[in-house]
Amino acid sequence: MAEQEKKKRIFFGEVVSDKMDKTVVVKVTRTYKDSSFHKIMRSSKKYKVHDENEQAKLGDKVEFYEGKPVSKTKCMYLSRVLSNA
């Protein structure tokens, strides 16, 4: 039996903190329509992303993906920097 490769989820967000060593905090904002009030709602979540080369800076738009855990709270890896601040 050949093992299937798990499809990695890809996220897009903005760097809100780059003070840690080899780690950036990225805020991902998503919009959705509320089912009961029929309003457009916005929610956001912060992820700790592993940045090996420390190429992302504060305010950058980045792309990152899900992978195996690096630490207790970090299981995301930086893919590329989309635009600089």
N, C-alpha and C positions, 0 to 999 in steps of 0.2 A: 504494500500500500504506500503510495506516495503521499507525503504530508503536504497539505495545502498551506500556502503562505497566507498569513492573516493580513487582510487589507488594512493599511495604516490610515488613521484619520488625519486629515490635513486641516489646520486652523490658520486663520489670518487675524492679526491683532496689532496693537500699538504697545511699544515698550514704555512702561511707567516707572521702572526702576532698574538701574544697572550698577548698583553699589556693591553687590556680592561678587565674589571671585568665580568666574566661569558660569555665572547664572544671571539671567535677566528675568524680570517679572513682566509678563505680557497680559494686557487686558483685552479680552475678546468680547465684543458687543454684538448681540443678536437682536433682531426685531421680529415680532410675531403679532398676530391678531388675536386679541383676547376673545374667548369663546362666549362669555356671558355679556360683556359690555360692548363688544364689537369695536374696540378701540385698537389702534396700533400701539403696542407696548414695546419697551426696550429694556433688556436686561443685560448685565455684564458679569463676567467671571474672570478671575485672575489665575494665571498659570505660571509656575516656575519652569523656565526653559533652560536647558543646558546649552551654553554657548562656549564651545571649546576654544575658539580663537579670539573670543571677546570682540567680535566685529559689530555687534548691535549696540547702539547708543540710545540715550533717552530721547523719546519722541519718534523713533524710527517705526515704520510699518514693516512687519516681518511675517514670514510664513514658517510654521513649525509643524511637526508631526509627532504622533504618539509612538513610544517605543518601550523597551524594557526599563525598569526603574534604575535610576542612578543613585538615588538616596530615598529617604523616607517620604519626602514630599515632591520629588522631582522625577517625572517619567516622560518628559517632552524634550525633543531635540530640535535645535534651530536648523531650518532648511536653507533659507536665504533671506537677505534683507531686500525688501521691495523698493522702499524709498527712504532716503535720509531725511532727518529733521532739518 
